[in-house]
Amino acid sequence: MDETSLKSLLERLPVSWWEADRELRVIDSGGGAFDDTVTAQRFLDTVRRELPEPAAAPETSHWQAQFDGRVFDVNWPLGVPRQGRSRGLAVEVAARAPGVRRYDAFADLAPAAAFIRDANGRYLWANHAYAHLYGTTPEHVIGAYITDVDGTADSPQVIALDREVLARGKPVRHTLTYHRSDGTSGQAVGHRFPVREGGQTCVAGIYVDISDYTRALRQRREAEENLHALRDHSGLACALISAGGRIQQASAAAAELLQTRLSDLVGRRAHTVLAPAPELGALLRSWHDLIARRSRRIQTSAVFQDARGRQRRARLHLTTVGRSADRATSVWAVVTHQSLAHEAHPSLTASQVRILSLLAAGRSNAEIATSLHLSRQTVDYHLSRLRDLLDAPTRPALVARAYVLGILDPQTWPPRSVTACHPHSTT
């Protein structure tokens, strides 16, 4: 619990806190003891007038003050303040009507667990939230001792913390683990502090059960570890990319795909790993649709260029991450169906790509010429040119190279190019 949360909690309880400068002038105050700031200021003025002189009574930073028929336990250290400021806390212990304690009335149903114990470890008071931590009711807690409620496993820690508060005479904040009657454990965070109760100095505590919160954190941590294990050992080339296009995480397979070190890949702009290609404009538009939540996932094709300048085409799967309804915070990119790495080639014309598709379908030169309304000589020229560009001496080798280089889609029949805007194509 941070300071802001503690202040919010105290707004519901019959306490008053304040912060003062070296001249004991109040800088800030709060708490739920008073309904309006005017009454709160009157109380602070009263406390300042009753403040003992440190030289005369060096141990009287803790005393009881009366105000409008109400009695408060006041804790205000009289030593040299830290950073020029000191803090005080007053807890109401008696109200106008005899026998009625406003602290009980307010705190009994508060969502935070609260208790008061004497110096011997006996519970003088506990609210419903505190008893609920142990699966019981306040009636079964009040009058019992620490060993009766917390058990032998937790009692030494609880007793040691109580003694620390009584010895130091000021609040202590900590997180502790407790055990329920059914054997399960939980965690709570809060403060315990000295109070005057029945003429003796006792220990009071206010705690918030954070068992569900810590459980959620543990589950999230386990999920992240599982995700990292999947990322690092699945063999998939994948990366987490921020909405601004920077690589935040990457797998070892992604670094291997790009022939670079993983440390050099993380932090790099994602577009720098793509080869110049006509379809980059469409990919950029798809990216903006993802970030703007107009699309949740996209499958497309892209050409990657590694550190050696070699290229390979692959299928790219993009999925948004983040809970915002109007904008994704990041995108997971997964690369599959990689082609063979190769040196960059001159762009293929639309006719050359169509010729490759027909050739892969088993068409003869004459059938290709008829289908594309070209002459036999033109088809022969294109095939000769393609064999030079793709380094393939025969027709079967030409078809094989078209597939391994990612020019033709291996998952479709009849054969066709991976994309109408293939990087080797002018269309």
C-alpha positions in Angstrom: 0.0 0.0 0.0 1.5 3.3 -1.0 1.0 6.6 0.8 -1.9 7.7 -1.4 -3.8 4.5 -0.7 -3.1 4.8 3.1 -4.5 8.4 3.1 -7.6 7.2 1.2 -8.1 4.4 3.8 -7.7 6.8 6.7 -10.5 9.1 5.2 -13.0 6.4 6.3 -11.7 6.0 9.9 -12.0 8.2 13.0 -8.4 9.3 12.9 -6.7 12.6 12.1 -3.2 13.0 10.5 -1.2 16.0 9.7 2.2 17.2 8.4 4.0 20.2 9.9 7.1 22.3 9.2 9.9 23.1 11.6 7.8 25.9 13.2 5.0 23.3 13.7 2.8 25.0 11.2 0.4 22.5 9.5 1.2 21.9 5.8 -1.2 19.1 5.1 -3.9 17.1 7.0 -6.6 14.6 6.6 -8.4 11.6 8.0 -12.1 10.8 8.8 -12.2 12.0 12.4 -13.9 15.3 11.5 -16.6 16.1 9.0 -15.3 19.5 7.8 -11.9 21.3 7.5 -12.9 24.0 10.0 -13.3 21.4 12.8 -10.1 19.7 11.8 -8.2 22.9 12.0 -9.6 23.7 15.4 -8.4 20.3 16.6 -4.9 20.9 15.2 -4.8 24.3 16.9 -5.8 22.6 20.1 -3.1 19.9 19.7 -0.5 22.6 19.0 -1.3 24.5 22.2 -1.1 21.3 24.3 2.1 20.2 22.6 4.7 19.6 25.4 8.1 21.2 25.3 10.7 18.6 24.3 13.3 19.9 26.7 10.8 19.6 29.6 9.3 16.3 28.6 11.5 14.5 26.0 9.3 11.4 26.0 5.9 13.0 25.7 5.5 12.8 21.9 2.7 10.4 22.7 -0.1 11.8 24.8 -3.9 12.0 25.1 -5.7 15.1 24.1 -9.4 16.1 24.7 -11.3 18.0 22.1 -15.1 18.8 22.1 -15.7 16.0 24.6 -13.8 13.4 22.6 -10.5 11.8 23.6 -7.7 11.2 21.1 -4.4 9.3 21.3 -1.9 11.7 19.8 1.5 10.6 18.3 3.6 13.6 17.3 7.4 13.1 17.5 9.2 16.1 19.1 12.7 15.5 17.7 14.3 17.1 14.8 11.9 16.6 11.8 13.2 14.9 8.6 13.6 17.1 5.7 12.2 20.0 7.7 8.8 18.2 8.2 7.2 16.1 10.9 4.1 14.0 10.9 1.4 13.4 13.5 -1.4 11.0 14.0 -4.4 11.1 16.4 -6.7 8.1 16.9 -10.0 8.6 18.6 -10.4 6.4 21.7 -13.6 7.8 23.3 -16.6 9.7 22.0 -19.1 12.1 23.7 -21.4 9.3 24.9 -19.7 7.2 27.6 -18.9 3.7 26.5 -19.3 4.5 22.8 -16.1 4.3 20.7 -16.3 5.9 17.3 -13.3 4.0 16.2 -15.2 0.8 16.6 -18.3 2.2 14.8 -16.3 3.3 11.8 -13.7 0.6 11.5 -15.9 -2.4 12.3 -17.2 -2.6 8.8 -14.3 -1.1 7.0 -12.9 -3.2 4.1 -9.4 -3.1 5.6 -8.6 -5.5 8.3 -7.9 -3.8 11.7 -7.1 -4.9 15.2 -5.9 -3.8 18.6 -3.7 -6.1 20.9 -2.2 -5.5 24.3 1.4 -5.9 25.2 0.8 -9.5 26.1 -0.6 -10.4 22.6 -4.2 -10.5 23.6 -6.8 -9.2 21.2 -8.8 -6.3 22.6 -10.6 -5.6 19.4 -10.8 -6.7 15.8 -13.2 -5.9 13.0 -15.0 -8.2 10.6 -12.4 -7.8 7.8 -9.6 -9.0 10.1 -11.6 -12.0 11.4 -12.5 -12.9 7.8 -8.8 -13.3 7.0 -8.8 -16.3 9.3 -12.3 -17.5 8.3 -13.9 -16.6 11.6 -15.8 -13.8 13.4 -14.7 -10.9 15.6 -16.3 -12.6 18.6 -13.9 -15.6 18.3 -10.9 -13.3 18.0 -11.5 -10.7 20.7 -10.1 -12.1 24.0 -7.9 -14.7 22.3 -4.1 -14.5 22.1 -1.8 -14.4 19.1 -1.0 -18.1 19.4 -4.7 -18.9 19.4 -5.4 -17.0 16.2 -2.2 -17.1 14.2 -1.0 -20.5 15.1 2.5 -21.7 16.0 3.8 -21.1 12.5 3.0 -17.3 12.3 3.0 -16.4 16.0 6.8 -15.7 16.4 6.8 -13.3 13.5 3.6 -11.5 14.8 4.9 -11.2 18.3 8.3 -9.8 17.1 6.5 -7.1 15.0 4.4 -6.1 17.9 7.4 -5.8 20.1 9.2 -3.7 17.5 6.3 -1.2 17.4 6.1 -1.0 21.1 9.9 -0.5 21.4 10.1 2.1 18.6 6.9 3.9 19.5 6.0 4.7 15.9 4.2 3.1 13.0 5.9 0.3 11.0 4.9 -0.7 7.5 5.4 -4.2 6.2 4.0 -7.1 4.2 3.4 -10.4 5.9 2.2 -13.9 5.1 -0.5 -15.5 7.2 -2.1 -19.0 7.3 -5.8 -19.7 7.4 -7.5 -22.4 9.4 -8.0 -24.5 6.2 -4.2 -24.6 5.7 -4.1 -22.1 2.8 -1.9 -19.0 3.1 -2.5 -15.4 2.2 -0.6 -12.1 2.2 -1.5 -8.7 3.7 0.2 -5.3 3.6 -0.3 -2.4 5.9 0.8 -0.5 9.0 0.8 -1.3 12.7 1.3 1.5 15.3 1.1 2.1 19.1 -2.2 3.3 20.6 -3.4 4.0 24.2 -6.2 1.6 25.2 -7.5 1.2 28.7 -4.6 3.1 30.2 -2.0 1.0 28.5 0.1 1.2 25.4 -1.1 -1.4 22.8 -0.5 -2.3 19.2 -3.1 -1.4 16.5 -2.9 -2.5 12.9 -4.6 -1.7 9.6 -4.1 -4.2 6.8 -5.3 -4.9 3.2 -5.5 -8.5 2.1 -3.5 -8.7 -1.2 -3.7 -12.5 -1.6 -5.7 -12.2 -4.9 -3.4 -9.5 -6.2 -0.2 -11.5 -5.5 -1.9 -14.6 -7.0 -2.7 -12.7 -10.1 0.9 -11.4 -10.3 2.2 -14.9 -9.9 -0.1 -16.2 -12.6 1.0 -13.4 -14.9 4.6 -14.1 -14.2 4.1 -17.8 -15.0 2.2 -16.9 -18.2 5.1 -14.6 -19.3 7.6 -17.4 -18.5 5.6 -19.9 -20.6 5.4 -17.4 -23.4 9.1 -16.7 -23.3 9.8 -20.5 -23.3 7.5 -21.0 -26.3 9.1 -18.0 -28.0 12.6 -19.2 -27.4 12.3 -22.9 -27.9 9.5 -23.3 -30.5 11.8 -22.5 -33.4 9.4 -19.9 -34.7 10.8 -16.6 -35.9 8.7 -14.1 -34.0 8.9 -10.6 -32.5 6.9 -8.2 -30.4 6.7 -4.8 -32.1 5.6 -1.6 -30.4 2.8 0.5 -31.9 5.6 2.9 -33.1 7.2 0.1 -35.1 10.2 -0.8 -32.8 11.1 -4.4 -32.0 10.7 -4.9 -28.2 11.2 -8.7 -28.0 12.4 -11.3 -30.5 13.1 -15.0 -30.6 16.5 -16.6 -31.4 15.0 -17.9 -34.6 14.2 -14.4 -35.7 17.8 -13.3 -35.1 18.9 -16.4 -37.1 16.6 -15.6 -39.9 18.1 -12.1 -40.2 21.7 -13.3 -39.6 22.2 -10.9 -36.7 22.6 -11.0 -33.0 19.5 -11.0 -30.8 20.8 -8.0 -28.8 21.2 -6.1 -32.1 17.7 -7.0 -33.2 15.9 -5.8 -30.1 15.3 -2.0 -30.3 15.6 -1.9 -34.1 13.0 -0.4 -36.3 10.9 -3.3 -37.8 10.8 -1.9 -41.3 14.6 -2.0 -41.6 14.4 -5.8 -41.8 12.2 -5.8 -44.9 13.5 -5.7 -48.4 12.3 -2.9 -50.8 9.2 -4.2 -52.5 6.1 -2.9 -54.2 3.7 -4.3 -51.5 5.3 -2.4 -48.7 2.8 0.3 -49.1 -0.1 -2.1 -48.6 1.7 -3.7 -45.6 2.0 -0.2 -44.0 -1.7 0.4 -44.5 -2.5 -2.9 -42.9 -0.2 -2.0 -40.0 -2.1 1.2 -39.4 -5.4 -0.8 -39.4 -4.0 -3.1 -36.8 -2.9 -0.3 -34.5 -6.2 1.6 -34.9 -8.1 -1.6 -34.0 -9.8 -1.8 -37.4 -8.2 -5.2 -37.7 -7.2 -7.6 -35.0 -5.0 -10.0 -37.0 -3.6 -10.0 -40.6 -1.8 -12.7 -42.7 0.3 -11.4 -45.5 3.5 -12.0 -47.4 6.7 -10.1 -47.1 10.4 -10.2 -48.2 13.0 -10.1 -45.4 16.6 -9.0 -46.0 19.3 -10.3 -43.7 22.5 -8.7 -42.6 24.3 -10.2 -45.6 21.9 -8.6 -48.0 20.2 -11.9 -49.0 16.5 -12.0 -49.3 13.8 -14.6 -48.6 10.0 -14.4 -48.8 7.9 -15.6 -45.9 4.3 -15.5 -44.6 3.8 -12.9 -42.0 1.2 -13.2 -39.2 0.4 -10.0 -37.3 -1.8 -10.0 -34.1 -2.5 -7.0 -31.9 -1.7 -6.9 -28.2 -3.2 -4.6 -25.5 -6.6 -4.0 -23.9 -7.3 -0.5 -25.2 -10.4 -0.4 -27.3 -9.2 2.3 -29.7 -5.5 1.6 -30.1 -3.2 -1.4 -29.8 -0.1 -1.1 -27.7 2.0 -3.6 -29.7 1.8 -6.4 -32.3 3.1 -9.9 -32.3 4.7 -10.8 -35.6 5.2 -14.5 -36.5 7.1 -15.6 -39.6 6.3 -18.9 -41.3 6.8 -20.7 -44.6 10.2 -19.2 -45.3 11.6 -19.4 -48.8 15.2 -20.1 -49.6 17.6 -17.3 -48.9 19.0 -15.8 -52.1 20.7 -12.8 -53.6 18.4 -10.0 -54.8 17.3 -10.4 -58.4 16.1 -7.8 -60.9 12.3 -7.4 -60.9 10.3 -9.9 -62.9 7.7 -8.6 -65.3 4.1 -9.5 -65.0 4.4 -11.7 -68.1 7.4 -13.5 -66.7 5.5 -14.3 -63.5 2.5 -15.6 -65.4 4.8 -17.7 -67.6 6.3 -19.3 -64.5 2.8 -20.1 -63.2 1.8 -21.7 -66.4 5.1 -23.6 -66.6 4.6 -24.9 -63.1 1.1 -26.2 -64.2 2.8 -28.3 -66.9 2.0 -26.2 -69.9 4.1 -26.5 -73.0 5.7 -23.4 -74.7 3.0 -23.4 -77.4 0.2 -23.6 -74.8 1.8 -20.8 -72.8 2.0 -18.7 -76.0 -1.6 -19.3 -76.8 -2.8 -18.6 -73.2 -0.9 -15.3 -73.0 -1.5 -14.3 -76.7 2.3 -14.2 -77.2 4.4 -15.6 -80.0 6.5 -18.7 -79.5 9.7 -16.6 -79.9 8.6 -14.2 -77.1 7.9 -17.1 -74.8 11.2 -18.7 -75.6 12.9 -15.4 -74.9 11.2 -15.0 -71.5 12.1 -18.6 -70.5 15.7 -18.0 -71.5 15.8 -14.8 -69.5 14.2 -16.4 -66.5 16.8 -19.2 -66.5 19.5 -16.5 -66.3 17.7 -14.5 -63.6 16.9 -17.4 -61.4 20.0 -19.4 -62.1 18.1 -22.5 -63.3 19.4 -24.4 -66.4 16.2 -26.5 -67.2 12.5 -26.1 -67.1 12.1 -28.3 -63.9 14.8 -26.4 -62.2 13.1 -23.2 -63.2 9.9 -24.3 -61.6 11.7 -25.5 -58.4 13.5 -22.2 -58.1 10.3 -20.3 -58.4 8.9 -22.2 -55.5 11.9 -22.1 -53.2 12.5 -18.4 -53.8 8.9 -17.7 -52.8 7.8 -16.5 -56.2 5.1 -19.1 -56.5 2.7 -20.1 -53.7 3.3 -23.7 -52.7 -0.2 -24.0 -51.1 -2.3 -23.2 -54.2 -3.3 -25.0 -57.4 -3.3 -24.2 -60.2 0.1 -22.4 -59.5 0.1 -18.7 -59.0 2.4 -16.0 -57.6 2.5 -15.5 -53.9 1.1 -12.0 -54.3 0.0 -10.0 -57.2 2.5 -7.4 -56.1 5.4 -9.8 -55.8 8.7 -8.1 -55.2 10.1 -9.8 -58.4 7.1 -8.5 -60.3 6.2 -5.1 -61.7 2.5 -5.7 -61.0 
